[in-house]
Amino acid sequence: MKKIFFFFLVVLLVPTGIIFLLLREKEPKKNGSIIHNGSSIEDKIVRVKRVSKDTIEEVPLEDYVVGVVSGEMPISFSDEALKAQAVCARTYVIRKMDNNKDKEYDVVDTIDNQVYQDLEELKNKWKEKYDENIKKLKKIVKETEREYLTYDGKVIEVFFFSTSNGHTENSEEVFTKALPYLKSVDSSFDEEVSPVFKKEVEMSLSDFYTKLSLPYAKQLEYKVLERTQAGSVKKIRINGEEYKGTEVRKLLGIRSTYFEFIVNGTNVLIKTTGYGHGVGMSQYGALALSNKGYTYDKILKYYYQGVEIQKIS
């Protein structure tokens, strides 16, 4: 009787076990956090919200990277700098796709995420140079195909900007969150290649005070209370009111938080060094490093410390 019972138990359980194993084999394999709607990013498209059109377009991942590199970095840059930008663009969107898988779209096509341009927009932008430029760009992206950045096995938060003030910034001094791969590094070579390294803007004292929501005063008094490790203004007191350097940059519409004021009669001259928030990869710094012989992987590991370059598998 026991043998008969055991026989029927085996008959019932073995098919169940086989079905369970088959289902397990069909589950998507995780590669870090690179899972989107149940399968690998490689099999998916990027849902891009086109802000000006108020539409959502579905774009293959590698085509999206082509459109972002064209929007975020001049096509005249070196191949190695463009490759570094391609890996950054792919890393950024992979993280967004993973975080936004339950939302209507993954990214917008503006500076709020990454600037994205489709082929029609590039034809209008490049005109007779289109064929030459798109061939170069597609080759660049192909040579970095499926590559992205990780730290400790996880997809990193990618930040990049135009030009440093000579050093990049610690992430926590600009965005409050301390990330081990986003620490200040020397980028003094930006000055060698960037046409926007320094800038002077003059405005009336009246406009200056209005932008900062301060009452008009003939005397402008300011004192830098704290600087970042990179030397930018972290906290400042202007005519008795305290501001973060990032607030002043935004309110005045200036290029960076490395600034100084010089009163000139009823006007104020604002001098800035660098262009952008200063965290992560300096794009002109990437160009300068490539001119010094750095390949794209070395450029990325210079600006994002301790990271690894992996491939979607």
Salt bridges, closest charged atoms under 4 A:
GLU27 OE1 - ARG24 NE 3.96
GLU42 OE2 - ARG146 NE 3.84
GLU57 OE1 - ARG50 NH1 3.21
GLU57 OE2 - LYS53 NZ 3.42
GLU62 OE1 - ARG90 NH2 2.81
GLU80 OE2 - LYS83 NZ 3.16
ASP106 OD1 - HIS36 NE2 3.87
ASP106 OD1 - ARG47 NH2 2.70
ASP109 OD2 - ARG50 NE 2.66
ASP118 OD2 - ARG50 NH1 3.22
ASP118 OD2 - LYS53 NZ 3.68
GLU120 OE2 - LYS123 NZ 3.53
GLU121 OE1 - ARG50 NH2 2.77
GLU132 OE1 - LYS129 NZ 3.44
GLU143 OE1 - LYS83 NZ 2.92
GLU143 OE2 - LYS139 NZ 2.74
GLU145 OE1 - LYS142 NZ 3.07
GLU157 OE2 - ARG95 NH2 3.41
GLU157 OE2 - LYS177 NZ 2.80
GLU172 OE2 - LYS183 NZ 3.28
GLU173 OE2 - LYS234 NZ 3.80
ASP186 OD1 - HIS167 NE2 3.81
GLU192 OE1 - LYS292 NZ 3.45
GLU200 OE2 - LYS271 NZ 3.86
GLU226 OE2 - LYS234 NZ 3.59
GLU242 OE2 - ARG237 NH2 3.47
